[in-house]
Amino acid sequence: MKNPGLPRRKGHRRAAATASVLLLPLAVTSLSACSDDDGATNPPPTASPAATASGARCATDRSADDHGPDAKPRATSAYTVDDKTVKAKAQKEFKTTKTDESALLVTGSGKLRTRDGKFIKHGGTSSVTASDGHGLNAAALARDGGTLTMSGGRMSTRNKGAIGVFASGEGSKATLSSTGIRTHGASSHGVAASHGGELDLTYVEIDTAAAQAAPIAVGPGGGKVTVSGGTMTSAGCGSPGVQTAGDVSLAQTLFDLANSEAFTVEAGGSLSLKDVRASAAAGGVVLRGDGETSFRMTGGAVQASDGDIFSVRQADADIELGGDADVQTKDGKLLRVTGGGTAAFTANGEKLKGSVAVEKGSSATLDLKGSTDLDGKIVGAASLTLGPKAQWSVSGDSRLKSITLADGAKVSDVIVGNGRTVTYDKASSPDLHGKKYQLEGGGTLKPA
């Protein structure tokens, strides 16, 4: 069977076709151009694998400007629905070229339904902070309780901070099905939510072309996003498929990220994937910030051409894999924990390849359940639990805090030494009784 690759950036394929490609092999794409804050296109930066793995190549950052704190701006639009229910005529055009103005605003008790609409938003924002936080300059904005329902249609935005669809505030919601969204400016996400807003996407196609422009974003105050099907692509530096400080659930969605990690989970955020496939150029999943984060993955694949598969930076991260999830990188760690972060990593019935590195001052617990196989080395303040059907194949000399043998597992059955030396802390590993063990395949397990 031939590999059709991932979605092309020129134009949009019909969203209904997405489901048929989700089970096909996943291709890792080559790097394309990065865009600066003015939307200009530049060649992608060149970096060594070490720089890429550390996140130095194409950093994903919250957008920042010179306009102070996250203050709620006044919303203006070319077309406003604020106190009634409106069904727009089919193929209606919503358009604006003004700075800070939305093509459509639905607010308060307003409700708007549109079919095969055409949305055009040209003109930039005066404050990226206000755009990220409250949807200033978004093409379509549901705010302060407004609800928007879009079926079919196409949306195009240009210039900085021109997000496609934004839901901001409790009770605000945008529901999209079979819609195509393309953004061309820096800090122009495809769709975004904040302060309790909700998004529900079914077979939506999103393509972002510039820097700091994630196809899906949840900003300050959190929000909820549910996605079923669809294809999401980004070309710019620091534009992961999802960047969230809220709750995002994805099912059977395809991502192609040319110059970013696959996903970024901010403090307070959670990301759940079911049968999702993602190809990324600069790492897999980043969990970061001073707070709790979580990532769940069942089935599907996350493949990176460079960088770590999981990178925990300062955060308290909970990571779970199951359902034969395929996670791999060409150059990087399986898990890297830095900045005083903590990681609870659980895998059930998985085939994992890659090393674990835990920086001083950080910590990790690794729980390998079911028939999970790990091929890699472990270095740092890591605690490893091995079930009776799990196996660790040691690929390099390792030192870790503790090893726990769950449910009657035996060292001879669950650790293959491959001629390597593994050291553990005696006081933290009572199951090992402070003994030295000769490992299957050669090598030694011994107290430090």
Secondary structure as UniProt FT lines:
FT   HELIX           15..17
FT   HELIX           18..21
FT   TURN            22..23
FT   STRAND          34..35
FT   TURN            37..38
FT   STRAND          41..42
FT   HELIX           49..53
FT   TURN            54..55
FT   STRAND          76..77
FT   STRAND          80..81
FT   STRAND          85..87
FT   TURN            90..91
FT   STRAND          93..96
FT   TURN            99..100
FT   STRAND          101..102
FT   STRAND          104..107
FT   TURN            108..109
FT   STRAND          111..115
FT   STRAND          118..122
FT   HELIX           128..134
FT   TURN            136..137
FT   STRAND          140..143
FT   TURN            144..145
FT   STRAND          147..151
FT   STRAND          154..158
FT   TURN            160..161
FT   STRAND          165..168
FT   TURN            170..171
FT   STRAND          173..177
FT   STRAND          180..183
FT   TURN            186..187
FT   STRAND          191..194
FT   TURN            195..196
FT   STRAND          197..202
FT   STRAND          205..208
FT   TURN            211..212
FT   STRAND          216..218
FT   TURN            220..221
FT   STRAND          223..228
FT   STRAND          231..234
FT   TURN            237..238
FT   STRAND          242..244
FT   STRAND          247..251
FT   STRAND          254..257
FT   STRAND          263..265
FT   TURN            267..268
FT   STRAND          270..274
FT   STRAND          277..280
FT   STRAND          285..288
FT   STRAND          292..298
FT   STRAND          301..304
FT   STRAND          310..313
FT   STRAND          316..322
FT   STRAND          326..329
FT   STRAND          335..338
FT   TURN            339..340
FT   STRAND          342..348
FT   STRAND          351..353
FT   STRAND          356..358
FT   TURN            360..361
FT   STRAND          363..369
FT   TURN            370..371
FT   STRAND          373..376
FT   STRAND          378..386
FT   TURN            388..389
FT   STRAND          391..394
FT   STRAND          398..405
FT   HELIX           406..408
FT   HELIX           411..414
FT   STRAND          415..416
FT   TURN            418..419
FT   STRAND          420..424
FT   TURN            426..428
FT   HELIX           430..432
FT   TURN            433..434
FT   STRAND          437..438
FT   STRAND          443..447
//
